[in-house]
Structures are given as C-alpha cells and as structure tokens.
Amino acid sequence: MSLKKEYETVRKRTEAICAPLKTEDYVIQPIGDVSPPKWHLGHTTWFFETFILLPNAKGYTEFDPQYNFVFNSYYESVGARVIRTDRGNLSRPAVEDIMRYRKHVDEAMFVFLEQEMTPALQQLFTLGLNHEEQHQELLYTDIKYILGHNPLFPAYDTHRKQHQEIPAVNNHDASWLNMKAGIYEIGFAGDGFCFDNELGRHKVYLPDYAISTALVTNTEYLSFIQAGGYQDFRYWHAEGWDWVKNNQIAKPMYWYNIDGQWMHYTWQGLQPLMPDAPVAHISYYEAAAYAAWKGLRLPTEFEWEAAAPQLSWGLRWEWTESAYLPYPGFTKAPGAIGEYNGKFMISQMVLRGGSEVTPPNHSRITYRNFFHPALRWQFTGIRLAR
C-alpha cells in the first residue's frame, strides 16, 4: 500500500467513527480522562502539521497558529497547552472549523507524500499513523462514556449489531495452559513498527505457571458481586478498598440493576446483560479482587507474552500484575517524540491484548498498554493465572 493510501485510510477511519454523532456530542467532556471527540479530530491533525509539515514542507501555510495551544496534548517541548480537564470548555474552534483544519492538513500531506522521504521522516510518518490509530480507540471509548452517562442512554449506532460489540466467550471449553519453567524472550523483534516501550528485547526467567485460555465472563463476574465481593475488604488492595468505599463502587462501569434485571449500556443503548460476553470496563483493583476471590491471580505481562501465541486474545485489554516500567536499556528519543511513552512509566499498570475497538493491524503480542489502576472506561477485562 502506498504512503498516500495508508494515510488516507487511517484519516477516513477517524472521521467514520465520528459519523454517527450529533454536533453536540463532539464537545462534551464529562470527566478529565475523557476528551471531546472534536479535540481528538484536531489533535491527530496537529500531530502531522507540527511534526511533519511545518518543519519539512516548503511553502506550507499553518492553518491557525493558535491551534498549537489548543491541540497540543502533553508535549512540554512544543509549548504551552490547554489543561487537559479544560478541553470541554472550548466551544471554539467549532466542529466545522476542525473539519476544515483536517482538510487543509490532508491536502498538504497528499502533496508532501509525493516526494521521497528520508528513513527518519518516514519513521515519524508511521508513528503519526499509529498515533492516530491510538486515538481512534480512545474516540470509541470516550464516545461510549459520553453517551453511556447520558440519562437517556442514547444509542451510538442503531445499525451496529450487538454481537459486533461484545463477542461471546465459550467458557465451557475453558482450560488452563500450563507453561514450563524456563527462560523466555520478551519484547519486540523484527522490522515492522513498534512503540519505543516495546524495545529492549530481553530474557526473563519464569517459573512453572498456568494461564486461563478464556477471559472471565459477565456471568462469572456477577457471581463475585452476588457473593458480596464489593463488601469484603479481604480481596482488595488497601488502595483499591479505599477506591471502592470513596466512590461507592459495587459493579462494573455501565452495569445497572433495574427491577431485579441486570442491564448494561452498549452501542445500541441500554440492553440486557449478555451472560457469555467477556466482562468489560473493569479497573485493575476489581480485576485483582476478583482473582483473589477465586484464589487465583493475574498474570504478569511477561507470563502473558510468553503464553500469548497459544491463546485467543484481542477481545479485551487484559490487566496484568506488572507495573509499567522500562525494559532494560530503554532510552528516550530526543525532542518531543521522546515524551511519547517514557515519562508515563510511573504509578500505572500494564495491560496486554487489545479490544473490539482496537483498529485493524494495531495489535501485537508485544504491545504494552498502560493505565492507572482505578481507570475502567477502556474495554478492560480479566484473564486469570495460577
């Protein structure tokens, strides 16, 4: 596929995700972790303008110099920016302005991509595509949070069948994959793209362990709720128990018990809970508590990666027992690109796998996702180990 076609495919997919939205949906920011959809549209465009066009495209005219302040996310080296929690306070630029911005940058990128790029510039371009694909997944999860916390529970897309969102898990055939003790290679190897936090392939020793071949389902997690799991401190980390009490947590995000029937919010609106679907929107605290209740544990990220070639994965981002830390020999790239992953290697847990809203070709066994342990607006789930 040509570079122009790759670029066009990724950019069109972002806009297609937003196509079912009403104009008002583009500007909502219910919580600090959720960004308004229009901000994602602008930020992903800003990346190409800031890092590719402005330094490299002769004669390129910046769309609006003020957009650097609005759409810079966390790059300290690129200048001041709107505080993340204030993104929803910006009625301007309007959605139509941002769409013009995308068109302006896209047209310039199509011209720019006709010329031959240096290997370094092509690497930056590929990072930009993967960066936008990351935001495509964030768009889905942020849109679900926006609509799923509207008291009307509006559907995102009535034409999207429910099974497309939540594939069932056949846990009747679930078993344990036994892994032998030994030395395993961890980290990315090959010529394709990866993020810098996957680099530094290294050996780890793993004792004998077993990992479940299936994810925990809604029915299985419901048993934890009905057994009083949210009321028993014995299963929780101290910080997790504080989180439960302070936030009155008693069920996964988007679950509702209405007149004795369990419902959950889906792309089609509020629907009866699907018993065999893998449980989703679970925090690390909940995942660890459920594992403790079962007398089991979560796998480490190294155990997960070693076993992944023999597992079916990709329905949920799976919490691991590993803190998000650098691999041996990790180094930050110079400049703004060096801010991409390294500075977040603190107070977060690693997730592995992917989800049904992960873009095509954006999943791999070595991919390291990471979030703070209390967060659960992503499609996060549970796989057990022992």
N, C-alpha and C positions, 0 to 999 in steps of 0.2 A: 504494500500500500504506500502511495506517495505521501510525503510530508503534508502536502496541502489536504489530501483526503483524510489523513489521520486527524489533522487539526479540525477540519470541517465536521467530521463525525463526532468528535468529543464536544465541540461547541454546540452543535444542534441538539445533542442529547441533554445538555443542561437546560436548554430552553424548553425541550419537550417535557421535562419533569415539572416545569412550572406551568405548562399549558392549561391544566385543569383549574388553576387558581383564579379567584376573583381579584380585582385590583387591590381591594382592602387586605387580602391575605398576604400580600407582598411586604407589608410594612410592620407586621406585628412582631414583637419581641416579648413573650410572656415572662421569661427568666433570662438571667445573664448568659447561661450556656447555650441558649438558642439565638441564632441570628436571623433577622428578617430575610426572607427569600431574595428581596431585591439587593440586599447587601452582598449575598453570595454571587449574584449575577455581576455586580460591579467589581467585587474583589478579584474574582478569577480573571476578569478583563484587565484590571490594573496590573496583575502579575505580568502579563505579556507586554503591556505597554511599558512598564517600569524597567523590567529586566532584559527585554529583547529589543523593542522598537526604539525607545529613547536613546540607549547607548550605541545602537548599531545601525539603525535605518536612517540613511542620509535623507534629509528633507522632511522627515516625519514631523507632523504638527500635533503637539499634545492636545488632547480633546479639551481638557479643563484642568489647569494647574491646581485647583483646589481639591481635585479628586484624590490626590495622594494622601491628603489629611483624612478624607472620608473612608477610603478603601484600603489603606494600609492596615494589616491585621495586628502583627506583633513585631515587626522588623524595626528594632531600635535604630539600626544603621541607616534606615531610609528616611527617618524623620518623625515628627510628631504625628499623632493619630487620634481619632475619636476613641474615647474609652469604650471598651467592648460592651459594657452594660448600657451605654447610651445610643447604641446603633438604632434602636427602635424609636428614638426621639426625633429622628431625622425625617420630616415629611418631604424634604427636598435633599438630593435630586429626586425627581419623580420617577416612577417606573418607566415612563416613556422616554425620559432623558437617559436612563441607564441602557435602555434598548438601543438608543441612538449611539451611545458610547460603545456598546458591543459591536454594532455595525461598523463604526469608524475604525476601531482597532482590527476587526476581522478583515476589512478591505485592505488595510495596510499590511497585515500579516500575510495575506494571499500574495501580495506583490513581493514582500520580503522573502517568502519561501520559494520564489522562482530562482533565487541566486544560491550558489553553493555556500554552505555554512562550514565553519571550522568545526572540528570534533568537539571542542569545548562549548561552542554555541549550540550545536546540535544536542549535546547533553543537557544544556539548560532548557532547550525547547521541549525535550522529552520530559524533564522534570515539570515543566509548566502543564503539560497534558495530564500527567499523573496527579499533580496538584489539583487540577480542575476535577478530575475523577474523584478525588477525596471529597471535594465539596459537593459533588453530585450525591454521594451517600449522606453527607450532612444535610443537604437540601431535603432529602426524603425524611430523615429523622426529625428535622426541625419543622417541616410541614406537618408531620404527624402530631408533633407536640402542640403546634398552634391549633390545629383543628380538633385534636383529641381533648383539649382543655377548654374548648368552647362548649357552653352548657347545652347547645343544640346538637352536639356530636355530628356535625355535617360530614357527609361522605367526601372523600378526596376525589374519587373517580368511580362512579357507579358502574362503569363498563368493565372495571377490573374485577375479575372473579376472585372470590375469597381464597381459593386454593392457590392462586398465584402469589398471594402474600404469605401464607403460612402452610407450607407442605407438611403433611403428616409424618410422624415417625413411627415405624413399626417396632415398638419395644418388646413385642412378643418374641422377636428374634434377637434381642439384645444379648450380648455376651461380654466376656472380658477378654481383651487381647493381652496375653502375657508377654512381656518384654524381658529378654535376658539381660543380666548384668553385663556391663561392658563399656567400652569407650565409643562414643558417638560423635560424629562431625556435626556441628551446629553453625548456622549462618549461611549467607548467600554465596553461591559459587556459580559462575557462568558468565556469559557475555551480554545477557539482557539487562533490563533496567531493574534497579532496586533502590530503596532509600538508604541513606548513609547508616541508619541504625541497624541495618541487617548485615553490614560489612564487618569483617574481622572474623572470618570463619575459623573456628577453633574446636578443640576436642574437649569433651566433658565425660566424666565417668558417671554412669547411672547404675545404681543397684537394681536388683530384680524389682519389677513393679508390674501392675496390671492397670489397664485403662479401658473404660467402657467403650463399646463400639457404637453406642447410641447416646443422644442427648436426653436430658431429663424432660419429660413431657408436662403439659399443663395438669393432667390428672395426677401424676406423681407429686408435683409441687403442691397441688391442692391438699394432698394428704398431710403435708407438712403444716399447712395452715390449720387444717381441722384438728391436728394433734396439738395445737397450741404453740407451734414453733416460734411465733412472734411474741409470745408472752413468757418464754423461758430463756433467761439470761445465759444458761449453761452452754448454749450452742453458739453464742455470739462473741466476737472480739469486743473488748471494752468500748472501743470507739464505735463499733457497729451497734452495740446495745444503746449507747447514748444517742446515736442517729435514729434508731427505732423509736425511742421514747420522746426525743425532742421534736420529731416530725410526725409522730403518731402513725408510723408505717405499720400496715397489717396485711399487705398484699402487693403483688407486682403492680407496676405502673399500667394504667389503662384497664385494670380489672375493677368490676363493680358487682356487688351482690344486690340484685333488685328483686324484691319479693321472694327471696329464697333461691333465685336462679343466678348463677354466675354468668356475667356478660363481659365482653371486652371490646375496646374500640379498635376497629380495623379500617382499612381504606374504604370500605362500604358503609362506615358508620358503626353504630353500636350493634353487636351481633352476639349470639350465644357462644360461650367459650368452647373452643374446639378441643376436645379432650386429648387427642393424639398429636396435637401440634407441639413442637418444642417450646418450652416456656421461654418468654422473652421479656425484655425490659427489666432485668434483674441487676441489682447492684452487686459489687464484689462482696459486700457484707452479707447479703442474702444468699449468694452462691456458697460462701464459706459456711454459713449457718446451716444451710440445707445439707451440705456434705457432712458436717459434724453430727447432725440429727440422724443421718444414715449410718454413722460410724465409719465414714469414709473421708476423703479429702479431695481437693482439686489437684490436677496435675501441675507440675512446674512447666514453664514454657519449653524447657529442654526435653522433658518427657513427652510433651505434646508433639514437638517437631520430630523427634525420633520415631514416634508411632504413626504420624500423620499419613505416610504413604500407604498404610494398611487400614486407614479409617475413611469413613464417609464424612466429609466436613463441608462447611460453607453455608449452612442454614442460619447459624448464629455466631456472633463473636463470642468466643468461649473464654471465660475468666480463667486465668491460671494463678498459681500460688507464687508467681515470680514478680518481684519489684522491677520497675522499669529502670534498668541500669545499662551503662555502655558495655559493649563487648570489649575484650582485650584489644588494645591498640587503636581504639576509636579516636578519631581526630575530627575536629570541626573544620569545614571548608572556610576559606577566608571570605570576608564580606557578609552580605545579608543572607546568602544561601547557607552559611554556617549556623544561622539561627533556626534552621528548619526543625531539627529534632533534639539536638544535644542539650539545649537549655531547659528542656522539659523533663530531664531524667532525674526527677525528684518527686516523692510523695504520690507516685502513680503505680498502677498495676498493669501488667501485660495481658493482652487478650490475643488469642490466635484464631485463625479461621477466616470467617467472612460472614456475610448475611445475604438475604434475598434482595437487598437493596445495594449490595456492593456491585459496582459497574463490571461489565464483562471484561475479562482479561486483567482484572485488578486484584486478583487473589493469587497467592502463592504460599507454599509451606513456610517460607522464612519470614513472611510479613509480620511485623511486630506492631500491633495497635496498642494504644495505652490510654487509660483514663483514670481519673481519681476514683477511689473505691466507692464513693457514695453515688456516682452518676449511673443512670439507667435509662436515659432517653434513647440511647442507641439500641440496636437489636442484639442485646447481650443475653447469653444463656449459660447452661451448665453442662459440663461433662465431668464425670467422676473418675477418681483414680483410687488405688489402694496399694 
